Amino acid sequence: MTEFIAKTMPNVLRLGWGGDSGWGTAIWQTIYMTFWPAIFGGLLGLIFGVILVVAKPGGIMENHFWFSFSDKLVSLFRAIPFIILLAFIAPFTQLLVGTQIGTTAALVPLSLGVFPFYARQVQVALESVDSGKVEAALALGATNSDIIFDVYLREARSELVRVSTVTLISLVGLTAMAGAIGAGGLGNTAIAYGYNRFNNDVTLVATLLVLLLVIIIQLVGDALAKRLNHQDR
């Protein structure tokens, strides 16, 4: 088997596992650039998604200013192509983390790139909650925070897992794009060590590893969403 791989994919073996260009390093960098923006961008997206639902006209905390502000901000960031966002916020990235290149620097644009997408996903998920349950909670004297956490977020948790899965998969794609301009990860390996050097075997393996990561995220997300859906019944 090893001999077969050595003959058909010599460049893959040449990169090795460790070091700056190794496969282990690239995989770890991709996971790193997926995990932290998922946390930061996810929290930001969740907050804005909730605001878009509760502050909308007819919402439990109707507020024209906050709804309009949140709606326009989310729409603005969604309209900016990620590759342009990387360059646009470079000075802010430099101010925040002290550098504009590398995996840590990529966390800033990745977080800002994923948050508007997730905010809209959260908005749709929360708006799918039966309005009758919200009205019933209000009639029983529930506070706004009770309705947000015990009605909206609890009732939509299965759907929130589904949209989170979609967002994570989208984020993996963004890490590959960030890697293509030097942020590291499997995207950087596919372009810098594969495509640019005409090493098709490296590009193929990097692509397969990204697909494997996406499949794992999808399977885990589907299983968790299904389990929560059964618990709700």
Secondary structure, DSSP 8 states (H G I E B T S, - for coil): -HHHHHHH-HHHHHH-SSSTTSHHHHHHHHHHHHHHHHHHHHHHHHHHHHHHHHSSTTSTT--HHHHHHHHHHHHHHHHS-HHHHHHHTHHHHHHHHS-SSSHHHHHHHHHHHHHHHHHHHHHHHHHTS-HHHHHHHHHTT--HHHIIIIIIHHHTHHHHHHHHHHHHHHHHHHHHHHIIIII-HHHHIIIIIIITTT-HHHHHHHHHHHHHHHHHHHHHHHHHHHHHHHHH-
